[in-house]
Amino acid sequence: MTRELFRILINNREKITSKEISSQQPLSLKGKDFSIVHGINKVTKLVRDKKAFFVVIAQDVNPIECVIWLPSFCVKQEIPYCIVKSKSKLGNLVSRKKISTLALKLNKDTNNVELEKIRKSFYMIFNQRYQQATERWSSTAE
């Protein structure tokens, strides 16, 4: 599923200039149907405001405390998330070396069937599993 996600994101994003890359500020990359936002602060703001379509989190973040709370926050806000193996893969999407998280924000009046399919599968794989695990462990603790 993540392979399809990366294929869609790479094919639909616009190229960014070297001037934008050299700035240290997090970028918002605009595609045809969506915007890619990265940086933990911007992603958190989108999740808090429930404007994120879904969130992608890197597995190899060091220190892990930077993102360990993000999956539970996404579950609380009912926003699908996924965890990918490498932060360098995420960095390639936004023309950086490495980033820890990114969020997809859909443009208005967008009806992308592929992205909706990926979003539903992420919700089933990650969010519902998280809820099942917390229910299972909370019931055994009593």
N, C-alpha and C positions, 0 to 999 in steps of 0.2 A: 504494500500500500504506500509506503514512503517513497518507493521508486516512482510511482505514478505522481505523487505529490511534487517531487523534485522536477519531473519532466514537465508538468503543467506550469510550475512557477518559473522555470528557466525559459520556456517557450513564450510565455505571455508578458514577461517583464520588459520594460524599456531599458535600453543601454544608458548607463550613467557616465558622466564626464569625469576626467581625472581631477578637475577642480573640486567636484563634489566629494571625491574619494579622499582628497588630501585634508579636507576639513575633519576635525575630530568629533563633530556633532553626529549623533545617530541620524541615519538617513531614513526617509520615507520614500520607498521606491514605488512608483505608480506603474501598474500594468494596465491591460485593457479593461479587466473586470475588477481589479483589486489593487490594494496598496500593501506593500510589505513593510512592516515597522519592526525595528530591532532595538535592542537595549532594554535591560530589565526594568528601568523606570517607565519607559513609554509603554512596554507590554503590560506592566502592572496597571497603569492608568487605563488602558483599553479594556482590560479584564474587569477592573473595578466599575467602569462605566457601561459594561456589557456591550461594547462596540466591536470586540474582536470576533471574527468568524471562527477561527480556531488558533491555538497556540502550539508552537513547536519548540521543544526543550532539548538541549544537547545533554547527553549522558555523561560526558567526560569533563564537566565543569569543575574547576578547582579554585577555591574551596567549594564543596558541595552545598554549604549553607546558603550560598547565594540564590540557589534555585530550589532547594528541597521543599519549601513551603508552597511553591507555585502550583503543583498538581492539586493539592487540597483546596487552594483558592479557586482554581478553575472549576472544580467539582461544585464548590459552594455557589459559584456564580452561574453554573450550568453552561459552561463554555467548554467544548471539546478540546482536548490537548493530545499531543503525542510526544514520545521520547525517541530521539534518533541517536545513533551511535557517536557521531563525530561533530564537534563544534566547527571544524574546518569545512564540512559540507554546508553547514548553514552560512558560514562566512562567504563561500563561493556565490551564494544567491545574491548577496548584497555587495559584492566586490570588496570584501575585507578578508583578512587572514582567518580570524576566528570570531564567532559571536556565540553567546550562550543561549539566547532565546530570540524568537521572532514571532510576530503575530500577523495574521492576515485580516485585513479590513476590507470588506467588499464595498465597491462603489454603489451608488444608488441605482435601483432598477436593474440589478444584475441577476440573471437566472442562468448560472453555469451548472449544468447537470453533473459534470465530472467533479467539481469542487464540492457539491452537495453530497455526492456519493462518498467521497473521501471523508467529509465531515461526519456523516452518519457512522461510517465504519470506525473512525477514531472514537466517537462517543461510545460505541458498543465495546470496543476493545479496551479502552483505557478508563473512561469515566464509570461505566457500569461495573467493571471489575474492581475498581477502587471502592465503590459503594458496597459490593458484595463482600469484599475482604474486611471492611470496617464492621459490617453487620456480623460476620462470622466471628471475628475476634472480640467484638464487644459482648456477644452472647456467651462466649466461653469464659469471659472474665467475671461474670456474675455468679 
